[in-house]
Amino acid sequence: MNNQRIQLLPGRRRWLIVPIITMNMLITGCYYDKAELLYPDSAVDCSTVSATFTKVKSIMTSKCNACHDARNAAGGTVLETYDQVKAKVGRINQRAIVEKTMPPAGPLSSEETAILKCWISSGAPNN
């Protein structure tokens, strides 16, 4: 019998496998998730929140219209009327509730977030 080892990966190739496995472990093992993305209906009991467009309009006026009024229209978005807000409800949900990147001055309060979340989940009625 021959006592020579059988090399699975000859030469330099065998040294490539270690960094590849290490990188794969780092990439798949380290990530950051937002709870809202994983659990979109978490922590808000809409039966206790009075979510009307009147309250949403108040939030829009105080938190959004500095940048999103007809005069400024940041990103081409105006949020002054019901129809304008309703047309952007998906984007408002994503940016203000899920990502918390709007308004740029800082995220909405938990009460404001609950009002928006419940208003959107009820179909964004004009009430």
Secondary structure as GFF3:
##gff-version 3
##sequence-region A 1 127
A	DSSP	alpha_helix	13	29	.	.	.	ID=ss1
A	DSSP	alpha_helix	35	38	.	.	.	ID=ss2
A	DSSP	three_ten_helix	46	48	.	.	.	ID=ss3
A	DSSP	alpha_helix	53	59	.	.	.	ID=ss4
A	DSSP	pi_helix	60	64	.	.	.	ID=ss5
A	DSSP	three_ten_helix	74	76	.	.	.	ID=ss6
A	DSSP	alpha_helix	82	87	.	.	.	ID=ss7
A	DSSP	alpha_helix	89	92	.	.	.	ID=ss8
A	DSSP	pi_helix	93	98	.	.	.	ID=ss9
A	DSSP	alpha_helix	110	121	.	.	.	ID=ss10
###
